[in-house]
Amino acid sequence: MTAPAADRRSIRPLLIVGVAVLCVAVLIGAVVREGYARSHGTEVTLSMRGVDPRDVVRGHYVRIHLVEDLPGGQVCAHGEGKWISLQPKGSRWVPVGRYRSREQAQRDGGVAVRGTLGCTDTTVSMDIGVDRIYVNQSDATTIERAVIAGHDAGAIVSIGTDGRARLVGVDVDGRRYDLGW
């Protein structure tokens, strides 16, 4: 036996509210989970170079291009695979190799992150899924000028237990600009 039409109409608003509450709960859960992963990962700072930081449609952001200069005579990180091993070198972390598994990347005590490496004769660049940080207009302008002028700049990244990189902020000449929600 089916419910009368009047009963079905009175249930519809409750279903709509229930679905809306479920959607909001899923969104809040995702934000909390990402925030937890970002705050409990291994924080590393990677060298970055300046790139045109803004787009009229997307707003004010700093584009992050992760690049490390290779010392004279050194060749690009060896190996193949989707895991990059990072090792500390001074105040920055540098890629030391590509590996097929996370275990291999962590073998020498490094931090393993998922990503790809690209090489030229003098540099190695990384793509670990971190490509921009959105900041207010005044900070974007300040960071833009400093980074394009060649000042010391680094992307502060949290490497989670899942091997995924999550942006925390950028450091330009010792001044830290953290992501803000």
FIKOLZA-1660 file (N, C-alpha, C; in steps of 0.1 Angstrom, whole numbers, plus 5000, padded with zeros to 4 digits):
% residues 181
   i   px   py   pz ch aa at
   1 5008 4988 5000  A  M  N
   1 5000 5000 5000  A  M CA
   1 5009 5012 5000  A  M  C
   2 5006 5022 4992  A  T  N
   2 5014 5034 4991  A  T CA
   2 5008 5045 4999  A  T  C
   3 5017 5054 5003  A  A  N
   3 5013 5066 5011  A  A CA
   3 5005 5075 5003  A  A  C
   4 4995 5081 5009  A  P  N
   4 4987 5091 5002  A  P CA
   4 4996 5103 4997  A  P  C
   5 4991 5110 4987  A  A  N
   5 4999 5121 4981  A  A CA
   5 5002 5132 4991  A  A  C
   6 4993 5135 5000  A  A  N
   6 4996 5145 5010  A  A CA
   6 5008 5141 5019  A  A  C
   7 5009 5128 5023  A  D  N
   7 5020 5124 5031  A  D CA
   7 5033 5124 5023  A  D  C
   8 5033 5121 5010  A  R  N
   8 5045 5122 5003  A  R CA
   8 5050 5136 5001  A  R  C
   9 5041 5145 4999  A  R  N
   9 5045 5160 4998  A  R CA
   9 5051 5165 5011  A  R  C
  10 5046 5160 5023  A  S  N
  10 5051 5165 5035  A  S CA
  10 5065 5159 5038  A  S  C
  11 5069 5148 5032  A  I  N
  11 5082 5142 5034  A  I CA
  11 5092 5148 5025  A  I  C
  12 5089 5154 5014  A  R  N
  12 5098 5160 5004  A  R CA
  12 5107 5170 5011  A  R  C
  13 5101 5180 5018  A  P  N
  13 5110 5190 5024  A  P CA
  13 5120 5184 5034  A  P  C
  14 5116 5173 5041  A  L  N
  14 5125 5167 5050  A  L CA
  14 5136 5160 5043  A  L  C
  15 5133 5154 5031  A  L  N
  15 5144 5147 5023  A  L CA
  15 5154 5158 5018  A  L  C
  16 5148 5169 5014  A  I  N
  16 5157 5180 5008  A  I CA
  16 5166 5185 5019  A  I  C
  17 5161 5187 5031  A  V  N
  17 5169 5192 5042  A  V CA
  17 5179 5181 5046  A  V  C
  18 5175 5168 5046  A  G  N
  18 5184 5157 5050  A  G CA
  18 5196 5156 5040  A  G  C
  19 5193 5157 5027  A  V  N
  19 5204 5157 5017  A  V CA
  19 5213 5169 5018  A  V  C
  20 5207 5181 5021  A  A  N
  20 5216 5193 5023  A  A CA
  20 5225 5191 5035  A  A  C
  21 5220 5186 5046  A  V  N
  21 5228 5184 5058  A  V CA
  21 5239 5174 5055  A  V  C
  22 5236 5163 5048  A  L  N
  22 5246 5153 5045  A  L CA
  22 5257 5159 5036  A  L  C
  23 5253 5167 5026  A  C  N
  23 5263 5174 5018  A  C CA
  23 5272 5183 5026  A  C  C
  24 5267 5191 5035  A  V  N
  24 5275 5200 5043  A  V CA
  24 5284 5191 5052  A  V  C
  25 5279 5180 5058  A  A  N
  25 5287 5172 5067  A  A CA
  25 5299 5166 5059  A  A  C
  26 5296 5161 5047  A  V  N
  26 5307 5156 5038  A  V CA
  26 5318 5166 5035  A  V  C
  27 5313 5179 5032  A  L  N
  27 5323 5190 5029  A  L CA
  27 5331 5193 5042  A  L  C
  28 5325 5194 5053  A  I  N
  28 5332 5197 5065  A  I CA
  28 5342 5186 5069  A  I  C
  29 5337 5174 5067  A  G  N
  29 5346 5162 5069  A  G CA
  29 5359 5163 5060  A  G  C
  30 5357 5166 5048  A  A  N
  30 5368 5167 5039  A  A CA
  30 5378 5178 5043  A  A  C
  31 5373 5189 5047  A  V  N
  31 5382 5201 5051  A  V CA
  31 5389 5197 5064  A  V  C
  32 5382 5190 5073  A  V  N
  32 5389 5186 5086  A  V CA
  32 5399 5176 5083  A  V  C
  33 5396 5166 5074  A  R  N
  33 5406 5155 5071  A  R CA
  33 5418 5161 5064  A  R  C
  34 5417 5170 5055  A  E  N
  34 5428 5177 5048  A  E CA
  34 5436 5185 5058  A  E  C
  35 5429 5193 5067  A  G  N
  35 5436 5200 5077  A  G CA
  35 5444 5192 5086  A  G  C
  36 5439 5181 5090  A  Y  N
  36 5446 5171 5099  A  Y CA
  36 5458 5166 5092  A  Y  C
  37 5457 5161 5079  A  A  N
  37 5468 5156 5072  A  A CA
  37 5479 5166 5070  A  A  C
  38 5475 5179 5067  A  R  N
  38 5485 5190 5066  A  R CA
  38 5492 5192 5079  A  R  C
  39 5485 5192 5090  A  S  N
  39 5492 5195 5102  A  S CA
  39 5500 5184 5108  A  S  C
  40 5497 5171 5104  A  H  N
  40 5504 5160 5110  A  H CA
  40 5514 5154 5100  A  H  C
  41 5517 5160 5089  A  G  N
  41 5527 5155 5079  A  G CA
  41 5541 5160 5082  A  G  C
  42 5550 5155 5075  A  T  N
  42 5564 5160 5076  A  T CA
  42 5565 5173 5068  A  T  C
  43 5569 5184 5075  A  E  N
  43 5570 5197 5068  A  E CA
  43 5584 5198 5062  A  E  C
  44 5584 5201 5049  A  V  N
  44 5597 5204 5042  A  V CA
  44 5595 5217 5034  A  V  C
  45 5607 5223 5032  A  T  N
  45 5607 5235 5024  A  T CA
  45 5615 5232 5011  A  T  C
  46 5609 5235 5000  A  L  N
  46 5615 5232 4987  A  L CA
  46 5618 5245 4979  A  L  C
  47 5629 5246 4972  A  S  N
  47 5632 5258 4965  A  S CA
  47 5622 5260 4953  A  S  C
  48 5619 5273 4951  A  M  N
  48 5610 5276 4941  A  M CA
  48 5615 5289 4933  A  M  C
  49 5610 5290 4921  A  R  N
  49 5613 5301 4912  A  R CA
  49 5601 5309 4909  A  R  C
  50 5603 5321 4905  A  G  N
  50 5592 5330 4902  A  G CA
  50 5586 5327 4888  A  G  C
  51 5573 5328 4888  A  V  N
  51 5565 5327 4876  A  V CA
  51 5554 5338 4877  A  V  C
  52 5549 5342 4866  A  D  N
  52 5538 5352 4866  A  D CA
  52 5527 5348 4876  A  D  C
  53 5525 5355 4887  A  P  N
  53 5517 5349 4897  A  P CA
  53 5502 5352 4897  A  P  C
  54 5497 5359 4887  A  R  N
  54 5483 5362 4888  A  R CA
  54 5475 5360 4875  A  R  C
  55 5462 5358 4876  A  D  N
  55 5453 5356 4865  A  D CA
  55 5441 5364 4868  A  D  C
  56 5436 5372 4859  A  V  N
  56 5425 5381 4861  A  V CA
  56 5413 5373 4866  A  V  C
  57 5410 5361 4860  A  V  N
  57 5399 5353 4864  A  V CA
  57 5400 5346 4877  A  V  C
  58 5412 5341 4880  A  R  N
  58 5414 5333 4892  A  R CA
  58 5417 5341 4904  A  R  C
  59 5420 5353 4903  A  G  N
  59 5423 5362 4915  A  G CA
  59 5438 5363 4918  A  G  C
  60 5442 5366 4930  A  H  N
  60 5456 5368 4933  A  H CA
  60 5462 5356 4939  A  H  C
  61 5472 5351 4933  A  Y  N
  61 5479 5339 4937  A  Y CA
  61 5493 5340 4933  A  Y  C
  62 5501 5332 4940  A  V  N
  62 5515 5330 4936  A  V CA
  62 5517 5316 4930  A  V  C
  63 5522 5316 4918  A  R  N
  63 5524 5303 4911  A  R CA
  63 5537 5297 4916  A  R  C
  64 5537 5285 4919  A  I  N
  64 5548 5278 4925  A  I CA
  64 5554 5269 4915  A  I  C
  65 5567 5271 4912  A  H  N
  65 5575 5263 4903  A  H CA
  65 5587 5258 4911  A  H  C
  66 5586 5245 4914  A  L  N
  66 5596 5239 4922  A  L CA
  66 5609 5235 4914  A  L  C
  67 5620 5242 4916  A  V  N
  67 5632 5240 4908  A  V CA
  67 5644 5241 4918  A  V  C
  68 5653 5231 4915  A  E  N
  68 5665 5231 4923  A  E CA
  68 5677 5231 4913  A  E  C
  69 5687 5240 4915  A  D  N
  69 5699 5241 4907  A  D CA
  69 5708 5229 4910  A  D  C
  70 5713 5223 4899  A  L  N
  70 5723 5212 4900  A  L CA
  70 5737 5218 4901  A  L  C
  71 5744 5214 4911  A  P  N
  71 5758 5219 4912  A  P CA
  71 5766 5214 4899  A  P  C
  72 5776 5222 4895  A  G  N
  72 5784 5218 4883  A  G CA
  72 5788 5204 4883  A  G  C
  73 5786 5197 4872  A  G  N
  73 5790 5183 4871  A  G CA
  73 5780 5173 4876  A  G  C
  74 5771 5177 4884  A  Q  N
  74 5761 5167 4890  A  Q CA
  74 5750 5164 4879  A  Q  C
  75 5746 5152 4879  A  V  N
  75 5736 5148 4869  A  V CA
  75 5722 5148 4877  A  V  C
  76 5712 5147 4869  A  C  N
  76 5698 5147 4875  A  C CA
  76 5696 5135 4883  A  C  C
  77 5686 5136 4892  A  A  N
  77 5683 5124 4901  A  A CA
  77 5680 5112 4893  A  A  C
  78 5686 5101 4897  A  H  N
  78 5685 5088 4890  A  H CA
  78 5672 5081 4892  A  H  C
  79 5670 5070 4885  A  G  N
  79 5659 5061 4887  A  G CA
  79 5646 5065 4879  A  G  C
  80 5636 5057 4881  A  E  N
  80 5623 5060 4874  A  E CA
  80 5612 5055 4884  A  E  C
  81 5601 5061 4882  A  G  N
  81 5589 5058 4890  A  G CA
  81 5582 5070 4894  A  G  C
  82 5572 5068 4902  A  K  N
  82 5563 5079 4907  A  K CA
  82 5566 5084 4921  A  K  C
  83 5576 5079 4927  A  W  N
  83 5580 5083 4941  A  W CA
  83 5593 5090 4940  A  W  C
  84 5594 5102 4947  A  I  N
  84 5606 5110 4948  A  I CA
  84 5611 5110 4962  A  I  C
  85 5624 5107 4964  A  S  N
  85 5630 5108 4977  A  S CA
  85 5636 5122 4979  A  S  C
  86 5632 5128 4990  A  L  N
  86 5637 5141 4994  A  L CA
  86 5646 5140 5006  A  L  C
  87 5658 5147 5005  A  Q  N
  87 5667 5147 5016  A  Q CA
  87 5670 5162 5020  A  Q  C
  88 5672 5164 5033  A  P  N
  88 5676 5178 5037  A  P CA
  88 5689 5182 5032  A  P  C
  89 5690 5195 5028  A  K  N
  89 5703 5201 5024  A  K CA
  89 5702 5215 5028  A  K  C
  90 5708 5218 5040  A  G  N
  90 5707 5232 5045  A  G CA
  90 5693 5234 5050  A  G  C
  91 5688 5246 5046  A  S  N
  91 5674 5249 5050  A  S CA
  91 5663 5244 5041  A  S  C
  92 5668 5237 5030  A  R  N
  92 5658 5232 5020  A  R CA
  92 5659 5217 5019  A  R  C
  93 5650 5211 5013  A  W  N
  93 5650 5197 5010  A  W CA
  93 5651 5196 4995  A  W  C
  94 5659 5186 4990  A  V  N
  94 5662 5184 4976  A  V CA
  94 5659 5170 4971  A  V  C
  95 5655 5169 4959  A  P  N
  95 5652 5155 4954  A  P CA
  95 5665 5148 4951  A  P  C
  96 5666 5135 4955  A  V  N
  96 5678 5128 4953  A  V CA
  96 5676 5115 4945  A  V  C
  97 5663 5112 4941  A  G  N
  97 5661 5101 4933  A  G CA
  97 5646 5098 4930  A  G  C
  98 5644 5091 4920  A  R  N
  98 5630 5086 4916  A  R CA
  98 5630 5071 4919  A  R  C
  99 5618 5066 4924  A  Y  N
  99 5617 5052 4927  A  Y CA
  99 5604 5047 4923  A  Y  C
 100 5603 5034 4922  A  R  N
 100 5590 5027 4918  A  R CA
 100 5581 5025 4930  A  R  C
 101 5587 5025 4942  A  S  N
 101 5578 5023 4954  A  S CA
 101 5582 5033 4965  A  S  C
 102 5573 5034 4974  A  R  N
 102 5575 5043 4985  A  R CA
 102 5586 5038 4994  A  R  C
 103 5586 5025 4997  A  E  N
 103 5597 5019 5005  A  E CA
 103 5611 5021 5000  A  E  C
 104 5612 5020 4986  A  Q  N
 104 5625 5023 4980  A  Q CA
 104 5629 5038 4983  A  Q  C
 105 5620 5047 4981  A  A  N
 105 5623 5061 4982  A  A CA
 105 5626 5065 4997  A  A  C
 106 5621 5057 5006  A  Q  N
 106 5624 5060 5021  A  Q CA
 106 5637 5052 5026  A  Q  C
 107 5642 5044 5017  A  R  N
 107 5653 5035 5021  A  R CA
 107 5665 5042 5028  A  R  C
 108 5669 5053 5023  A  D  N
 108 5680 5061 5028  A  D CA
 108 5676 5071 5039  A  D  C
 109 5665 5070 5045  A  G  N
 109 5660 5079 5055  A  G CA
 109 5654 5092 5049  A  G  C
 110 5651 5092 5036  A  G  N
 110 5645 5103 5030  A  G CA
 110 5630 5104 5033  A  G  C
 111 5624 5114 5028  A  V  N
 111 5609 5116 5029  A  V CA
 111 5604 5113 5014  A  V  C
 112 5594 5104 5013  A  A  N
 112 5589 5100 5000  A  A CA
 112 5577 5108 4997  A  A  C
 113 5576 5113 4985  A  V  N
 113 5565 5121 4980  A  V CA
 113 5561 5116 4966  A  V  C
 114 5548 5115 4963  A  R  N
 114 5544 5112 4950  A  R CA
 114 5546 5123 4940  A  R  C
 115 5552 5121 4928  A  G  N
 115 5554 5131 4919  A  G CA
 115 5563 5127 4907  A  G  C
 116 5566 5137 4899  A  T  N
 116 5575 5135 4888  A  T CA
 116 5586 5145 4888  A  T  C
 117 5597 5141 4882  A  L  N
 117 5609 5150 4881  A  L CA
 117 5611 5153 4866  A  L  C
 118 5616 5165 4863  A  G  N
 118 5620 5169 4850  A  G CA
 118 5634 5175 4851  A  G  C
 119 5643 5172 4841  A  C  N
 119 5657 5177 4842  A  C CA
 119 5661 5184 4830  A  C  C
 120 5670 5194 4832  A  T  N
 120 5677 5201 4822  A  T CA
 120 5692 5199 4825  A  T  C
 121 5701 5205 4818  A  D  N
 121 5715 5204 4821  A  D CA
 121 5719 5210 4835  A  D  C
 122 5711 5220 4839  A  T  N
 122 5715 5227 4851  A  T CA
 122 5705 5227 4862  A  T  C
 123 5693 5222 4860  A  T  N
 123 5682 5222 4870  A  T CA
 123 5674 5209 4870  A  T  C
 124 5668 5207 4881  A  V  N
 124 5658 5196 4882  A  V CA
 124 5645 5203 4888  A  V  C
 125 5634 5200 4881  A  S  N
 125 5621 5205 4885  A  S CA
 125 5612 5194 4890  A  S  C
 126 5603 5197 4900  A  M  N
 126 5594 5187 4905  A  M CA
 126 5580 5191 4903  A  M  C
 127 5571 5181 4900  A  D  N
 127 5557 5183 4900  A  D CA
 127 5551 5174 4911  A  D  C
 128 5547 5179 4922  A  I  N
 128 5542 5171 4933  A  I CA
 128 5527 5175 4936  A  I  C
 129 5521 5181 4927  A  G  N
 129 5507 5185 4928  A  G CA
 129 5505 5198 4936  A  G  C
 130 5515 5206 4938  A  V  N
 130 5515 5219 4945  A  V CA
 130 5519 5229 4934  A  V  C
 131 5509 5238 4930  A  D  N
 131 5513 5247 4920  A  D CA
 131 5509 5262 4922  A  D  C
 132 5502 5265 4932  A  R  N
 132 5499 5279 4935  A  R CA
 132 5494 5280 4950  A  R  C
 133 5495 5292 4955  A  I  N
 133 5490 5296 4968  A  I CA
 133 5482 5309 4966  A  I  C
 134 5470 5309 4970  A  Y  N
 134 5462 5321 4969  A  Y CA
 134 5464 5330 4981  A  Y  C
 135 5467 5343 4979  A  V  N
 135 5470 5352 4990  A  V CA
 135 5463 5365 4986  A  V  C
 136 5462 5374 4996  A  N  N
 136 5456 5387 4993  A  N CA
 136 5465 5395 4983  A  N  C
 137 5459 5406 4978  A  Q  N
 137 5466 5413 4967  A  Q CA
 137 5479 5419 4971  A  Q  C
 138 5480 5425 4983  A  S  N
 138 5492 5431 4987  A  S CA
 138 5503 5421 4989  A  S  C
 139 5500 5409 4995  A  D  N
 139 5510 5399 4997  A  D CA
 139 5514 5393 4984  A  D  C
 140 5504 5391 4974  A  A  N
 140 5508 5386 4961  A  A CA
 140 5517 5395 4954  A  A  C
 141 5515 5408 4955  A  T  N
 141 5524 5418 4948  A  T CA
 141 5538 5417 4955  A  T  C
 142 5539 5417 4968  A  T  N
 142 5551 5416 4975  A  T CA
 142 5559 5404 4971  A  T  C
 143 5552 5392 4972  A  I  N
 143 5559 5380 4968  A  I CA
 143 5563 5379 4954  A  I  C
 144 5554 5384 4945  A  E  N
 144 5558 5385 4931  A  E CA
 144 5571 5393 4928  A  E  C
 145 5572 5404 4934  A  R  N
 145 5584 5413 4932  A  R CA
 145 5596 5406 4937  A  R  C
 146 5595 5400 4949  A  A  N
 146 5607 5393 4955  A  A CA
 146 5611 5381 4947  A  A  C
 147 5602 5373 4944  A  V  N
 147 5605 5360 4937  A  V CA
 147 5610 5363 4923  A  V  C
 148 5604 5372 4915  A  I  N
 148 5609 5374 4902  A  I CA
 148 5622 5381 4902  A  I  C
 149 5625 5389 4913  A  A  N
 149 5638 5395 4914  A  A CA
 149 5649 5385 4918  A  A  C
 150 5645 5373 4921  A  G  N
 150 5655 5363 4924  A  G CA
 150 5658 5361 4939  A  G  C
 151 5650 5367 4948  A  H  N
 151 5652 5365 4962  A  H CA
 151 5650 5351 4966  A  H  C
 152 5655 5347 4978  A  D  N
 152 5654 5334 4983  A  D CA
 152 5639 5330 4986  A  D  C
 153 5634 5320 4979  A  A  N
 153 5620 5316 4981  A  A CA
 153 5618 5301 4982  A  A  C
 154 5609 5297 4990  A  G  N
 154 5607 5283 4991  A  G CA
 154 5592 5280 4994  A  G  C
 155 5588 5269 4989  A  A  N
 155 5574 5264 4991  A  A CA
 155 5575 5255 5004  A  A  C
 156 5566 5258 5013  A  I  N
 156 5565 5250 5026  A  I CA
 156 5554 5240 5023  A  I  C
 157 5558 5227 5024  A  V  N
 157 5549 5216 5020  A  V CA
 157 5549 5206 5031  A  V  C
 158 5537 5200 5034  A  S  N
 158 5535 5190 5043  A  S CA
 158 5534 5177 5035  A  S  C
 159 5542 5167 5038  A  I  N
 159 5541 5154 5031  A  I CA
 159 5534 5145 5041  A  I  C
 160 5522 5141 5037  A  G  N
 160 5514 5132 5046  A  G CA
 160 5518 5118 5046  A  G  C
 161 5512 5110 5055  A  T  N
 161 5515 5096 5056  A  T CA
 161 5511 5088 5043  A  T  C
 162 5502 5094 5035  A  D  N
 162 5498 5088 5022  A  D CA
 162 5508 5092 5011  A  D  C
 163 5518 5100 5014  A  G  N
 163 5528 5104 5004  A  G CA
 163 5524 5116 4995  A  G  C
 164 5513 5122 4998  A  R  N
 164 5508 5133 4991  A  R CA
 164 5513 5146 4997  A  R  C
 165 5516 5155 4988  A  A  N
 165 5521 5168 4992  A  A CA
 165 5509 5178 4994  A  A  C
 166 5509 5185 5004  A  R  N
 166 5499 5195 5007  A  R CA
 166 5506 5208 5010  A  R  C
 167 5502 5219 5003  A  L  N
 167 5509 5232 5006  A  L CA
 167 5505 5237 5019  A  L  C
 168 5515 5243 5026  A  V  N
 168 5513 5249 5039  A  V CA
 168 5515 5264 5037  A  V  C
 169 5524 5268 5029  A  G  N
 169 5527 5283 5027  A  G CA
 169 5539 5285 5019  A  G  C
 170 5544 5297 5018  A  V  N
 170 5557 5300 5011  A  V CA
 170 5565 5308 5021  A  V  C
 171 5578 5308 5018  A  D  N
 171 5588 5315 5026  A  D CA
 171 5596 5324 5016  A  D  C
 172 5596 5337 5018  A  V  N
 172 5603 5346 5009  A  V CA
 172 5612 5354 5018  A  V  C
 173 5625 5353 5016  A  D  N
 173 5635 5360 5024  A  D CA
 173 5633 5359 5039  A  D  C
 174 5629 5347 5044  A  G  N
 174 5627 5345 5058  A  G CA
 174 5613 5349 5063  A  G  C
 175 5605 5355 5055  A  R  N
 175 5591 5358 5059  A  R CA
 175 5582 5348 5054  A  R  C
 176 5574 5342 5063  A  R  N
 176 5565 5331 5060  A  R CA
 176 5551 5336 5057  A  R  C
 177 5545 5331 5046  A  Y  N
 177 5531 5334 5042  A  Y CA
 177 5524 5321 5042  A  Y  C
 178 5516 5319 5053  A  D  N
 178 5508 5306 5054  A  D CA
 178 5495 5307 5047  A  D  C
 179 5490 5295 5043  A  L  N
 179 5477 5294 5037  A  L CA
 179 5467 5298 5048  A  L  C
 180 5457 5305 5044  A  G  N
 180 5447 5309 5053  A  G CA
 180 5433 5304 5048  A  G  C
 181 5425 5299 5056  A  W  N
 181 5412 5295 5052  A  W CA
 181 5403 5306 5053  A  W  C
% end
